[in-house]
Amino acid sequence: MKFFLNQFVFAIAFGLLGLSAHADEIRIGFINTDRIFKEANTAKQAQLKLEQEFSKRDKDLNDAGASLKSAVEKFEREAPTLSDSQRLSRQKQLGEQDRDFQRKRREFQEELNARKNEEFQLVLERANRVIKQVAEAEKYDLVLQEAVYISPKHDITDKVLKVINSAK
């Protein structure tokens, strides 16, 4: 579906280019959204906010993982000297600890991803408003956010980043 949508957009763009012989010149701009997400102050602030929000839980999970690994290594060293019932009991206990750890890790990842999506959606909305503002101010007819190739002369990412980063 995305392929056909891209083909449709390019067909329209090339159709507009074909009309340019009969009308005013068509102005096309391109935005590199990856750069926006890496270089915009709002994106950096969102990343910092997420790191502050999730760093303690991440550290706790890493510590729990290291502790579990240490317990498994200890069990493997001691397993030959344990009775069958002790070995089975410790295996069961370690299995439960591992499942609990994996569940907590999954929940953490899901919450982190959800928060990232929320924060970067706000960054994207802000960027889109600025893109529209720049496009209207400089009279662009078409601004693309994805392209297989784009000439650097059409890249307006720096202009958009300048506006985003100058705003308070």
DSSP file (Angstrom, degrees, kcal/mol; ACC not computed):
  #  RESIDUE AA STRUCTURE BP1 BP2  ACC     N-H-->O    O-->H-N    N-H-->O    O-->H-N    TCO  KAPPA ALPHA  PHI   PSI    X-CA   Y-CA   Z-CA
    1    1 A M     >        0   0    0      0, 0.0     4,-2.2     0, 0.0     5,-0.2   0.000 360.0 360.0 360.0 -44.6    0.0    0.0    0.0
    2    2 A K  H  >  +     0   0    0      1,-0.2     4,-2.7     2,-0.2     5,-0.2   0.879 360.0  55.8 -62.4 -37.6    2.8    2.4    0.9
    3    3 A F  H  > S+     0   0    0      1,-0.2     4,-2.4     2,-0.2    -1,-0.2   0.930 109.3  45.6 -59.1 -46.7    4.5    1.6   -2.4
    4    4 A F  H  > S+     0   0    0      2,-0.2     4,-2.3     1,-0.2    -1,-0.2   0.870 111.5  52.4 -67.0 -36.4    1.4    2.6   -4.3
    5    5 A L  H  X S+     0   0    0     -4,-2.2     4,-2.5     2,-0.2    -2,-0.2   0.921 110.5  47.8 -64.2 -43.8    1.0    5.8   -2.2
    6    6 A N  H  X S+     0   0    0     -4,-2.7     4,-2.6     2,-0.2    -2,-0.2   0.907 111.6  50.4 -62.7 -41.4    4.6    6.8   -3.0
    7    7 A Q  H  X S+     0   0    0     -4,-2.4     4,-2.4     1,-0.2    -1,-0.2   0.900 110.3  50.5 -62.3 -40.0    4.1    6.1   -6.7
    8    8 A F  H  X S+     0   0    0     -4,-2.3     4,-2.4     2,-0.2    -2,-0.2   0.923 110.4  48.8 -62.7 -46.2    0.9    8.2   -6.6
    9    9 A V  H  X S+     0   0    0     -4,-2.5     4,-2.7     1,-0.2    -2,-0.2   0.916 113.2  47.2 -61.7 -43.7    2.8   11.1   -4.9
   10   10 A F  H  X S+     0   0    0     -4,-2.6     4,-3.0     2,-0.2     5,-0.3   0.880 109.5  53.7 -66.9 -36.5    5.6   10.9   -7.4
   11   11 A A  H  X S+     0   0    0     -4,-2.4     4,-2.2     2,-0.2    -2,-0.2   0.923 111.6  45.7 -62.3 -42.6    3.1   10.8  -10.3
   12   12 A I  H  X S+     0   0    0     -4,-2.4     4,-2.7     2,-0.2    -2,-0.2   0.929 112.9  50.6 -64.0 -44.9    1.5   14.0   -8.9
   13   13 A A  H  X S+     0   0    0     -4,-2.7     4,-2.2     1,-0.2    -2,-0.2   0.923 113.2  44.6 -60.6 -45.1    4.9   15.6   -8.4
   14   14 A F  H  X S+     0   0    0     -4,-3.0     4,-2.1     2,-0.2    -1,-0.2   0.849 111.6  54.0 -69.7 -32.4    6.0   14.8  -12.0
   15   15 A G  H  X S+     0   0    0     -4,-2.2     4,-1.5    -5,-0.3    -2,-0.2   0.910 109.2  48.4 -64.3 -41.1    2.6   15.9  -13.3
   16   16 A L  H  X S+     0   0    0     -4,-2.7     4,-0.8     1,-0.2    -2,-0.2   0.884 109.4  52.8 -65.1 -37.8    3.1   19.2  -11.5
   17   17 A L  H >< S+     0   0    0     -4,-2.2     3,-0.6     1,-0.2     4,-0.4   0.887 106.5  53.5 -64.1 -37.7    6.6   19.5  -13.0
   18   18 A G  H >< S+     0   0    0     -4,-2.1     3,-0.8     1,-0.2    -1,-0.2   0.846 106.4  52.6 -64.9 -33.5    5.1   18.9  -16.4
   19   19 A L  H >X S+     0   0    0     -4,-1.5     3,-1.9     1,-0.2     4,-1.1   0.684  87.5  83.6 -74.0 -17.3    2.7   21.8  -15.8
   20   20 A S  T << S+     0   0    0     -4,-0.8    -1,-0.2    -3,-0.6    -2,-0.2   0.747  79.1  65.2 -63.8 -21.2    5.5   24.1  -14.9
   21   21 A A  T <4 S+     0   0    0     -3,-0.8    -1,-0.3    -4,-0.4    -2,-0.1   0.812 112.2  35.5 -66.4 -27.2    6.2   24.8  -18.6
   22   22 A H  T <4 S+     0   0    0     -3,-1.9    -2,-0.2    -4,-0.2     2,-0.2   0.547 125.4  32.8-102.4 -10.0    2.8   26.4  -18.7
   23   23 A A  S  < S-     0   0    0     -4,-1.1     3,-0.1     1,-0.2     0, 0.0  -0.646 101.7 -56.6-131.9-173.6    2.7   28.0  -15.2
   24   24 A D  S    S-     0   0    0     -2,-0.2    -1,-0.2     1,-0.1    -2,-0.1  -0.232  75.4 -76.9 -62.4 161.0    5.0   29.5  -12.6
   25   25 A E        -     0   0    0      1,-0.1     2,-0.4    -4,-0.1    -1,-0.1  -0.363  46.3-124.9 -62.7 137.1    7.9   27.4  -11.5
   26   26 A I        -     0   0    0     -3,-0.1     2,-0.6    -9,-0.1    -1,-0.1  -0.720  20.0-147.4 -84.9 128.7    6.9   24.6   -9.0
   27   27 A R        -     0   0    0     -2,-0.4   114,-2.4   112,-0.2   115,-1.7  -0.878  16.2-173.1-101.9 124.0    8.9   24.8   -5.8
   28   28 A I  E     -a  142   0A   0     -2,-0.6     2,-0.3   113,-0.2   115,-0.2  -0.947   1.3-173.6-118.1 134.4    9.6   21.5   -4.1
   29   29 A G  E     -a  143   0A   0    113,-3.0   115,-2.7    -2,-0.4     2,-0.4  -0.856   9.1-150.9-122.4 161.0   11.1   21.0   -0.7
   30   30 A F  E     -ab 144 155A   0    124,-2.4   126,-2.8    -2,-0.3   127,-0.5  -0.990   2.1-158.0-133.9 140.7   12.3   18.0    1.2
   31   31 A I        -     0   0    0    113,-2.7     2,-1.0    -2,-0.4     3,-0.1  -0.978  11.9-146.1-120.1 129.8   12.5   17.3    4.9
   32   32 A N     >  -     0   0    0     -2,-0.4     4,-1.6     1,-0.2     3,-0.4  -0.811  14.6-171.6 -92.2  98.7   14.8   14.7    6.5
   33   33 A T  H  > S+     0   0    0     -2,-1.0     4,-2.5   112,-0.6     5,-0.2   0.804  81.2  62.0 -66.2 -29.1   12.7   13.6    9.4
   34   34 A D  H  > S+     0   0    0      1,-0.2     4,-1.2     2,-0.2    -1,-0.2   0.925 105.3  47.4 -60.6 -42.6   15.6   11.5   10.8
   35   35 A R  H  > S+     0   0    0     -3,-0.4     4,-3.4     2,-0.2     5,-0.4   0.886 108.9  54.4 -65.6 -37.4   17.6   14.7   11.2
   36   36 A I  H  X S+     0   0    0     -4,-1.6     4,-1.9     1,-0.2     7,-0.3   0.941 109.4  47.6 -60.0 -46.5   14.6   16.4   12.8
   37   37 A F  H  < S+     0   0    0     -4,-2.5    -1,-0.2     1,-0.2    -2,-0.2   0.726 121.0  37.8 -68.8 -21.3   14.4   13.6   15.4
   38   38 A K  H  < S+     0   0    0     -4,-1.2    -2,-0.2    -5,-0.2    -1,-0.2   0.810 126.6  29.5 -95.9 -34.9   18.1   13.8   16.1
   39   39 A E  H  < S+     0   0    0     -4,-3.4    -3,-0.2    -5,-0.2     2,-0.2   0.636  87.4 103.1-108.1 -17.1   18.9   17.5   15.9
   40   40 A A     X  -     0   0    0     -4,-1.9     4,-2.3    -5,-0.4     3,-0.4  -0.471  68.5-134.3 -71.9 138.0   15.8   19.4   17.0
   41   41 A N  H  > S+     0   0    0      1,-0.2     4,-2.7   120,-0.2     5,-0.2   0.872 107.1  56.4 -58.1 -37.1   16.0   20.8   20.5
   42   42 A T  H  > S+     0   0    0      1,-0.2     4,-2.0     2,-0.2    -1,-0.2   0.874 107.9  48.0 -64.2 -35.7   12.5   19.5   21.2
   43   43 A A  H  > S+     0   0    0     -3,-0.4     4,-2.4    -7,-0.3    -2,-0.2   0.898 111.7  49.5 -69.9 -40.7   13.6   16.0   20.3
   44   44 A K  H  X S+     0   0    0     -4,-2.3     4,-2.4     2,-0.2    -2,-0.2   0.905 111.5  49.3 -64.1 -41.0   16.7   16.2   22.5
   45   45 A Q  H  X S+     0   0    0     -4,-2.7     4,-2.5     2,-0.2    -1,-0.2   0.896 110.6  50.6 -64.4 -40.2   14.5   17.5   25.4
   46   46 A A  H  X S+     0   0    0     -4,-2.0     4,-2.3     2,-0.2    -2,-0.2   0.915 110.7  49.1 -64.1 -42.4   12.1   14.6   24.8
   47   47 A Q  H  X S+     0   0    0     -4,-2.4     4,-2.5     2,-0.2    -2,-0.2   0.916 112.0  48.2 -63.3 -43.4   15.0   12.1   24.8
   48   48 A L  H  X S+     0   0    0     -4,-2.4     4,-2.5     2,-0.2     5,-0.2   0.908 110.4  52.0 -62.9 -42.6   16.4   13.6   28.0
   49   49 A K  H  X S+     0   0    0     -4,-2.5     4,-2.3     1,-0.2    -2,-0.2   0.913 111.0  47.6 -60.2 -44.1   12.9   13.5   29.6
   50   50 A L  H  X S+     0   0    0     -4,-2.3     4,-2.4     2,-0.2     5,-0.2   0.903 110.5  51.5 -65.1 -41.5   12.6    9.8   28.7
   51   51 A E  H  X S+     0   0    0     -4,-2.5     4,-1.8     1,-0.2    -2,-0.2   0.921 112.5  45.9 -62.2 -43.0   16.0    9.0   30.1
   52   52 A Q  H  < S+     0   0    0     -4,-2.5     4,-0.5     1,-0.2    -1,-0.2   0.898 114.6  48.5 -65.1 -40.0   15.3   10.7   33.4
   53   53 A E  H  < S+     0   0    0     -4,-2.3     4,-0.3    -5,-0.2    -2,-0.2   0.846 125.2  26.4 -69.3 -35.0   11.9    9.0   33.6
   54   54 A F  H  X S+     0   0    0     -4,-2.4     4,-2.3    -5,-0.1     5,-0.2   0.476  93.5  91.5-111.8  -3.4   13.1    5.5   32.8
   55   55 A S  H  X S+     0   0    0     -4,-1.8     4,-2.6    -5,-0.2     5,-0.2   0.894  87.3  50.4 -65.2 -39.7   16.8    5.4   33.9
   56   56 A K  H  > S+     0   0    0     -4,-0.5     4,-2.7     2,-0.2    -1,-0.2   0.938 113.2  45.5 -64.1 -45.6   16.1    4.2   37.5
   57   57 A R  H  > S+     0   0    0     -4,-0.3     4,-2.5     2,-0.2    -1,-0.2   0.893 112.6  51.8 -64.1 -38.3   13.9    1.3   36.3
   58   58 A D  H  X S+     0   0    0     -4,-2.3     4,-2.5     2,-0.2    -2,-0.2   0.927 111.3  46.8 -63.4 -44.1   16.4    0.4   33.6
   59   59 A K  H  X S+     0   0    0     -4,-2.6     4,-2.7     2,-0.2    -2,-0.2   0.926 111.8  51.0 -63.1 -44.6   19.2    0.3   36.2
   60   60 A D  H  X S+     0   0    0     -4,-2.7     4,-2.5     1,-0.2    -2,-0.2   0.904 111.5  48.0 -59.9 -41.7   17.1   -1.8   38.6
   61   61 A L  H  X S+     0   0    0     -4,-2.5     4,-2.6     2,-0.2    -1,-0.2   0.904 111.2  50.0 -66.4 -40.7   16.3   -4.2   35.7
   62   62 A N  H  X S+     0   0    0     -4,-2.5     4,-2.3     2,-0.2    -2,-0.2   0.905 111.9  48.5 -63.3 -40.7   20.0   -4.4   34.8
   63   63 A D  H  X S+     0   0    0     -4,-2.7     4,-2.5     2,-0.2    -2,-0.2   0.913 111.6  49.3 -64.3 -42.5   20.9   -5.1   38.4
   64   64 A A  H  X S+     0   0    0     -4,-2.5     4,-2.5     2,-0.2    -2,-0.2   0.894 110.8  50.8 -63.7 -39.6   18.2   -7.8   38.7
   65   65 A G  H  X S+     0   0    0     -4,-2.6     4,-2.4     2,-0.2    -2,-0.2   0.904 111.2  47.7 -63.7 -42.2   19.5   -9.4   35.5
   66   66 A A  H  X S+     0   0    0     -4,-2.3     4,-2.4     2,-0.2    -2,-0.2   0.897 112.1  50.1 -65.8 -40.1   23.1   -9.4   36.8
   67   67 A S  H  X S+     0   0    0     -4,-2.5     4,-2.3     2,-0.2    -2,-0.2   0.909 111.4  48.3 -64.2 -42.4   21.9  -10.9   40.1
   68   68 A L  H  X S+     0   0    0     -4,-2.5     4,-2.3     2,-0.2    -2,-0.2   0.912 111.2  50.4 -64.4 -42.7   19.9  -13.6   38.3
   69   69 A K  H  X S+     0   0    0     -4,-2.4     4,-2.5     1,-0.2    -2,-0.2   0.913 110.5  49.8 -61.4 -42.9   22.9  -14.4   36.1
   70   70 A S  H  X S+     0   0    0     -4,-2.4     4,-2.4     1,-0.2    -1,-0.2   0.902 110.1  50.4 -62.7 -41.7   25.1  -14.6   39.2
   71   71 A A  H  X S+     0   0    0     -4,-2.3     4,-2.4     2,-0.2    -2,-0.2   0.880 110.5  49.9 -64.5 -38.3   22.6  -17.0   40.9
   72   72 A V  H  X S+     0   0    0     -4,-2.3     4,-2.6     2,-0.2    -2,-0.2   0.917 111.1  48.8 -66.3 -43.3   22.5  -19.2   37.8
   73   73 A E  H  X S+     0   0    0     -4,-2.5     4,-1.8     2,-0.2    -2,-0.2   0.906 111.7  49.4 -63.4 -40.8   26.3  -19.4   37.7
   74   74 A K  H  X S+     0   0    0     -4,-2.4     4,-2.3     2,-0.2    -2,-0.2   0.920 110.9  50.1 -62.5 -44.2   26.4  -20.2   41.4
   75   75 A F  H  X S+     0   0    0     -4,-2.4     4,-2.4     1,-0.2    -2,-0.2   0.925 108.4  52.2 -60.7 -44.1   23.8  -22.9   40.8
   76   76 A E  H  < S+     0   0    0     -4,-2.6    -1,-0.2     1,-0.2    -2,-0.2   0.862 111.6  47.0 -62.6 -35.2   25.7  -24.4   37.9
   77   77 A R  H  < S+     0   0    0     -4,-1.8    -1,-0.2     1,-0.2    -2,-0.2   0.890 120.6  37.4 -70.1 -38.9   28.8  -24.6   40.1
   78   78 A E  H >X S+     0   0    0     -4,-2.3     3,-1.6     1,-0.2     4,-0.7   0.636  91.1  92.1 -89.0 -15.1   27.0  -26.2   43.0
   79   79 A A  G >< S+     0   0    0     -4,-2.4     3,-1.2     1,-0.3    -1,-0.2   0.848  80.6  56.6 -52.6 -43.4   24.6  -28.4   41.1
   80   80 A P  G 34 S+     0   0    0      0, 0.0    -1,-0.3     0, 0.0    -2,-0.1   0.783 110.4  45.7 -62.0 -24.2   26.9  -31.5   41.1
   81   81 A T  G <4 S+     0   0    0     -3,-1.6    -2,-0.2    -4,-0.2     2,-0.2   0.530  95.9  94.0 -96.0  -5.6   27.0  -31.4   44.9
   82   82 A L  S << S-     0   0    0     -3,-1.2     2,-0.1    -4,-0.7    -3,-0.0  -0.536  78.5-112.9 -87.4 151.6   23.3  -30.9   45.5
   83   83 A S     >  -     0   0    0     -2,-0.2     4,-2.8     1,-0.1     5,-0.2  -0.347  35.6-104.1 -72.0 164.6   20.8  -33.7   46.1
   84   84 A D  H  > S+     0   0    0      1,-0.2     4,-2.7     2,-0.2     5,-0.2   0.905 121.9  48.5 -58.0 -43.5   18.1  -34.3   43.4
   85   85 A S  H  > S+     0   0    0      2,-0.2     4,-2.3     1,-0.2    -1,-0.2   0.895 113.1  47.3 -67.0 -39.3   15.4  -32.6   45.4
   86   86 A Q  H  > S+     0   0    0      2,-0.2     4,-2.6     1,-0.2     5,-0.2   0.918 113.1  49.3 -65.8 -42.3   17.6  -29.5   46.1
   87   87 A R  H  X S+     0   0    0     -4,-2.8     4,-2.5     2,-0.2    -2,-0.2   0.928 113.2  46.0 -62.8 -46.2   18.7  -29.3   42.5
   88   88 A L  H  X S+     0   0    0     -4,-2.7     4,-2.5    -5,-0.2    -1,-0.2   0.901 112.6  51.0 -63.2 -41.1   15.0  -29.5   41.3
   89   89 A S  H  X S+     0   0    0     -4,-2.3     4,-2.4    -5,-0.2    -2,-0.2   0.929 113.0  44.5 -62.9 -45.5   13.9  -26.9   43.8
   90   90 A R  H  X S+     0   0    0     -4,-2.6     4,-2.9     2,-0.2     5,-0.2   0.877 112.2  52.8 -67.9 -37.4   16.6  -24.4   42.9
   91   91 A Q  H  X S+     0   0    0     -4,-2.5     4,-2.5    -5,-0.2    -2,-0.2   0.930 111.2  46.9 -61.9 -44.1   16.0  -25.0   39.1
   92   92 A K  H  X S+     0   0    0     -4,-2.5     4,-2.3     2,-0.2    -2,-0.2   0.922 113.1  48.9 -63.1 -44.1   12.3  -24.3   39.7
   93   93 A Q  H  X S+     0   0    0     -4,-2.4     4,-2.3     1,-0.2    -2,-0.2   0.922 112.9  46.8 -61.8 -45.5   13.1  -21.2   41.8
   94   94 A L  H  X S+     0   0    0     -4,-2.9     4,-2.6     1,-0.2    -1,-0.2   0.879 110.5  53.5 -65.3 -37.6   15.6  -19.9   39.1
   95   95 A G  H  X S+     0   0    0     -4,-2.5     4,-2.4    -5,-0.2    -1,-0.2   0.909 110.1  47.2 -62.2 -42.5   13.0  -20.6   36.4
   96   96 A E  H  X S+     0   0    0     -4,-2.3     4,-2.4     2,-0.2    -2,-0.2   0.899 112.1  50.0 -65.8 -41.0   10.4  -18.5   38.2
   97   97 A Q  H  X S+     0   0    0     -4,-2.3     4,-2.6     2,-0.2    -2,-0.2   0.908 111.2  49.6 -63.8 -40.8   12.9  -15.7   38.8
   98   98 A D  H  X S+     0   0    0     -4,-2.6     4,-2.9     2,-0.2    -2,-0.2   0.924 111.1  48.2 -64.4 -45.0   13.8  -15.7   35.1
   99   99 A R  H  X S+     0   0    0     -4,-2.4     4,-2.4     2,-0.2    -2,-0.2   0.913 113.1  48.7 -61.7 -42.1   10.2  -15.6   34.0
  100  100 A D  H  X S+     0   0    0     -4,-2.4     4,-2.4     2,-0.2    -2,-0.2   0.917 112.6  48.2 -63.4 -43.2    9.5  -12.8   36.4
  101  101 A F  H  X S+     0   0    0     -4,-2.6     4,-2.6     2,-0.2    -2,-0.2   0.930 111.8  48.8 -62.3 -46.2   12.6  -10.9   35.1
  102  102 A Q  H  X S+     0   0    0     -4,-2.9     4,-2.5     2,-0.2    -2,-0.2   0.891 111.4  50.6 -62.3 -40.1   11.6  -11.4   31.5
  103  103 A R  H  X S+     0   0    0     -4,-2.4     4,-2.7     2,-0.2    -1,-0.2   0.931 111.8  46.7 -62.8 -46.3    8.0  -10.2   32.2
  104  104 A K  H  X S+     0   0    0     -4,-2.4     4,-2.5     1,-0.2    -2,-0.2   0.892 112.1  51.0 -63.4 -39.6    9.4   -7.1   34.0
  105  105 A R  H  X S+     0   0    0     -4,-2.6     4,-2.5     2,-0.2    -2,-0.2   0.920 111.6  47.7 -63.6 -43.9   11.8   -6.4   31.1
  106  106 A R  H  X S+     0   0    0     -4,-2.5     4,-2.8     2,-0.2    -2,-0.2   0.931 112.3  48.8 -62.1 -46.5    8.9   -6.8   28.5
  107  107 A E  H  X S+     0   0    0     -4,-2.7     4,-2.5     1,-0.2     5,-0.2   0.905 111.5  50.3 -60.6 -42.2    6.7   -4.5   30.5
  108  108 A F  H  X S+     0   0    0     -4,-2.5     4,-2.9     2,-0.2    -1,-0.2   0.942 111.6  47.4 -60.0 -48.8    9.5   -1.9   30.8
  109  109 A Q  H  X S+     0   0    0     -4,-2.5     4,-2.8     1,-0.2    -2,-0.2   0.900 112.3  49.8 -61.4 -42.2   10.1   -2.1   27.0
  110  110 A E  H  X S+     0   0    0     -4,-2.8     4,-2.3     2,-0.2    -1,-0.2   0.921 113.6  45.1 -64.0 -43.6    6.4   -1.7   26.2
  111  111 A E  H  X S+     0   0    0     -4,-2.5     4,-2.5     2,-0.2    -2,-0.2   0.909 113.9  49.6 -66.7 -41.3    6.1    1.3   28.6
  112  112 A L  H  X S+     0   0    0     -4,-2.9     4,-2.7    -5,-0.2    -2,-0.2   0.932 112.2  47.7 -62.3 -45.8    9.2    2.9   27.2
  113  113 A N  H  X S+     0   0    0     -4,-2.8     4,-2.5     2,-0.2    -2,-0.2   0.902 111.5  50.7 -62.9 -40.8    8.1    2.4   23.6
  114  114 A A  H  X S+     0   0    0     -4,-2.3     4,-2.1    -5,-0.2    -1,-0.2   0.926 112.9  45.6 -62.6 -44.4    4.7    3.9   24.4
  115  115 A R  H  X S+     0   0    0     -4,-2.5     4,-2.9     2,-0.2     5,-0.2   0.888 111.1  53.0 -67.0 -38.7    6.2    6.9   26.1
  116  116 A K  H  X S+     0   0    0     -4,-2.7     4,-3.1     1,-0.2     5,-0.3   0.936 109.3  49.5 -59.8 -45.4    8.7    7.4   23.2
  117  117 A N  H  X S+     0   0    0     -4,-2.5     4,-1.5     2,-0.2    -2,-0.2   0.911 112.3  48.1 -60.2 -42.6    5.8    7.3   20.7
  118  118 A E  H  X S+     0   0    0     -4,-2.1     4,-1.5     2,-0.2    -2,-0.2   0.954 115.5  43.3 -62.0 -50.5    4.0    9.9   22.8
  119  119 A E  H  X S+     0   0    0     -4,-2.9     4,-1.6     1,-0.2    -2,-0.2   0.916 116.3  45.6 -64.5 -44.7    6.9   12.2   23.1
  120  120 A F  H  X S+     0   0    0     -4,-3.1     4,-2.4     1,-0.2    -1,-0.2   0.719 105.4  61.3 -77.6 -18.3    8.1   11.9   19.5
  121  121 A Q  H  X S+     0   0    0     -4,-1.5     4,-2.5    -5,-0.3    -1,-0.2   0.888 105.3  49.0 -67.0 -39.1    4.5   12.4   18.3
  122  122 A L  H  X S+     0   0    0     -4,-1.5     4,-2.2     2,-0.2    -2,-0.2   0.901 110.9  49.8 -65.2 -40.2    4.6   15.8   19.9
  123  123 A V  H  X S+     0   0    0     -4,-1.6     4,-2.7     2,-0.2    -2,-0.2   0.927 111.9  48.5 -62.0 -44.6    8.0   16.5   18.3
  124  124 A L  H  X S+     0   0    0     -4,-2.4     4,-2.8     2,-0.2    -2,-0.2   0.898 109.8  51.1 -64.3 -41.6    6.6   15.5   14.9
  125  125 A E  H  X S+     0   0    0     -4,-2.5     4,-1.9     2,-0.2    -1,-0.2   0.919 112.5  46.6 -61.9 -43.3    3.5   17.7   15.4
  126  126 A R  H  X S+     0   0    0     -4,-2.2     4,-2.2     2,-0.2    -2,-0.2   0.929 112.9  49.7 -63.1 -45.4    5.6   20.7   16.2
  127  127 A A  H  X S+     0   0    0     -4,-2.7     4,-3.1     1,-0.2    -2,-0.2   0.906 108.7  52.5 -61.5 -42.2    7.9   19.9   13.3
  128  128 A N  H  X S+     0   0    0     -4,-2.8     4,-2.4     1,-0.2    -1,-0.2   0.882 108.2  50.9 -63.5 -37.6    5.0   19.6   10.9
  129  129 A R  H  X S+     0   0    0     -4,-1.9     4,-2.2     2,-0.2    -1,-0.2   0.922 113.3  45.4 -64.0 -42.4    3.6   23.0   12.0
  130  130 A V  H  X S+     0   0    0     -4,-2.2     4,-3.1     2,-0.2     5,-0.2   0.905 110.6  53.5 -67.7 -40.9    7.1   24.6   11.4
  131  131 A I  H  X S+     0   0    0     -4,-3.1     4,-2.9     1,-0.2    -2,-0.2   0.930 111.0  46.5 -58.1 -45.6    7.4   22.8    8.0
  132  132 A K  H  X S+     0   0    0     -4,-2.4     4,-2.5     2,-0.2     5,-0.2   0.907 112.2  51.0 -63.6 -41.1    4.0   24.3    7.0
  133  133 A Q  H  X S+     0   0    0     -4,-2.2     4,-2.5     2,-0.2    -2,-0.2   0.934 113.7  43.6 -61.4 -47.7    5.1   27.7    8.3
  134  134 A V  H  X S+     0   0    0     -4,-3.1     4,-2.5     2,-0.2    -2,-0.2   0.918 113.5  52.0 -64.7 -43.4    8.4   27.6    6.3
  135  135 A A  H  <>S+     0   0    0     -4,-2.9     5,-2.9    -5,-0.2     4,-0.3   0.904 113.6  43.5 -61.5 -42.1    6.6   26.2    3.2
  136  136 A E  H ><5S+     0   0    0     -4,-2.5     3,-0.6     3,-0.2    -1,-0.2   0.907 114.2  49.8 -70.0 -41.1    4.0   29.0    3.2
  137  137 A A  H 3<5S+     0   0    0     -4,-2.5    -2,-0.2     1,-0.2    -1,-0.2   0.868 119.7  36.5 -66.1 -36.1    6.6   31.7    4.0
  138  138 A E  T 3<5S-     0   0    0     -4,-2.5    -1,-0.2    -5,-0.2    -2,-0.2   0.309 111.9-118.3-102.3   8.9    8.9   30.6    1.2
  139  139 A K  T < 5 +     0   0    0     -3,-0.6     2,-0.3    -4,-0.3  -112,-0.2   0.896  45.7 173.8  58.6  49.1    6.1   29.7   -1.2
  140  140 A Y      < -     0   0    0     -5,-2.9    -1,-0.2    -6,-0.2  -112,-0.2  -0.683  21.9-161.0 -81.9 140.3    6.8   26.0   -1.6
  141  141 A D  S    S+     0   0    0   -114,-2.4     2,-0.3    -2,-0.3  -113,-0.2   0.748  76.5  17.5 -89.2 -28.0    4.2   24.1   -3.6
  142  142 A L  E     -a   28   0A   0   -115,-1.7  -113,-3.0    -7,-0.1     2,-0.5  -0.985  59.3-170.5-149.7 130.6    5.2   20.6   -2.3
  143  143 A V  E     -a   29   0A   0     -2,-0.3     2,-0.3  -115,-0.2  -113,-0.2  -0.989  13.1-161.2-125.5 123.7    7.2   19.4    0.7
  144  144 A L  E     -a   30   0A   0   -115,-2.7  -113,-2.7    -2,-0.5     3,-0.1  -0.777  16.2-170.8-103.2 145.9    8.1   15.7    0.9
  145  145 A Q  S    S+     0   0    0     -2,-0.3  -112,-0.6     1,-0.3     2,-0.4   0.552  77.3  38.8-108.4 -13.3    9.2   13.9    4.0
  146  146 A E        +     0   0    0   -114,-0.1     2,-0.3  -113,-0.1    -1,-0.3  -0.999  64.0 149.4-138.0 136.2   10.3   10.7    2.3
  147  147 A A        -     0   0    0     -2,-0.4     3,-0.2     1,-0.1  -117,-0.0  -0.971  45.8-132.7-159.9 150.4   12.1   10.1   -1.0
  148  148 A V  S    S+     0   0    0      1,-0.3     2,-0.3    -2,-0.3    -1,-0.1   0.908  98.1   2.4 -70.7 -42.8   14.5    7.6   -2.4
  149  149 A Y        +     0   0    0     -3,-0.1     2,-0.4     2,-0.0    -1,-0.3  -0.997  66.3 176.8-144.6 142.1   16.7   10.4   -3.7
  150  150 A I        -     0   0    0     -2,-0.3     5,-0.1    -3,-0.2    -3,-0.0  -0.987  33.4-115.4-144.6 136.7   16.5   14.2   -3.4
  151  151 A S    >   -     0   0    0     -2,-0.4     3,-2.2     1,-0.1     4,-0.4  -0.477  27.6-123.9 -67.6 138.1   18.9   16.8   -4.7
  152  152 A P  G >  S+     0   0    0      0, 0.0     3,-1.1     0, 0.0    -1,-0.1   0.756 107.5  70.6 -56.9 -23.9   20.4   18.7   -1.8
  153  153 A K  G 3  S+     0   0    0      1,-0.2    -2,-0.0  -124,-0.0     0, 0.0   0.729  99.3  48.2 -67.5 -18.7   19.1   22.0   -3.3
  154  154 A H  G <  S+     0   0    0     -3,-2.2  -124,-2.4  -125,-0.1     2,-0.6   0.510  84.3 109.7 -95.4  -6.5   15.6   20.9   -2.3
  155  155 A D  B <   +b   30   0A   0     -3,-1.1     3,-0.2    -4,-0.4  -124,-0.2  -0.599  34.7 170.4 -77.5 115.2   16.5   20.0    1.3
  156  156 A I     >  +     0   0    0   -126,-2.8     4,-2.1    -2,-0.6     5,-0.2   0.150  43.7 111.7-108.4  17.3   14.9   22.5    3.6
  157  157 A T  H  > S+     0   0    0   -127,-0.5     4,-3.0     1,-0.2     5,-0.2   0.900  75.1  53.9 -58.5 -43.1   15.7   20.6    6.8
  158  158 A D  H  > S+     0   0    0      1,-0.2     4,-2.2     2,-0.2    -1,-0.2   0.896 108.0  50.1 -60.4 -40.3   18.2   23.1    8.0
  159  159 A K  H  > S+     0   0    0      2,-0.2     4,-1.8     1,-0.2    -1,-0.2   0.919 113.0  46.2 -62.9 -43.7   15.7   26.0    7.6
  160  160 A V  H  X S+     0   0    0     -4,-2.1     4,-2.8     1,-0.2     5,-0.2   0.924 112.1  50.3 -66.8 -44.3   13.1   24.0    9.6
  161  161 A L  H  X S+     0   0    0     -4,-3.0     4,-3.0     1,-0.2  -120,-0.2   0.890 107.5  55.1 -60.6 -38.6   15.6   23.0   12.3
  162  162 A K  H  X S+     0   0    0     -4,-2.2     4,-1.2    -5,-0.2    -1,-0.2   0.923 111.7  43.1 -60.9 -44.4   16.7   26.7   12.6
  163  163 A V  H  X S+     0   0    0     -4,-1.8     4,-1.0     2,-0.2    -2,-0.2   0.929 115.8  48.1 -68.0 -44.9   13.0   27.7   13.3
  164  164 A I  H >< S+     0   0    0     -4,-2.8     3,-0.6     1,-0.2    -2,-0.2   0.937 115.0  45.2 -60.7 -46.7   12.4   24.8   15.7
  165  165 A N  H 3< S+     0   0    0     -4,-3.0    -1,-0.2     1,-0.2    -2,-0.2   0.690 108.8  55.9 -75.6 -18.0   15.6   25.4   17.6
  166  166 A S  H 3< S+     0   0    0     -4,-1.2    -1,-0.2    -5,-0.2    -2,-0.2   0.685  90.3  91.0 -85.2 -17.5   15.1   29.2   17.8
  167  167 A A    <<        0   0    0     -4,-1.0    -3,-0.0    -3,-0.6    -4,-0.0  -0.488 360.0 360.0 -77.1 146.9   11.7   28.8   19.4
  168  168 A K              0   0    0     -2,-0.2    -1,-0.1     0, 0.0    -3,-0.1   0.421 360.0 360.0 -97.2 360.0   11.5   28.7   23.2
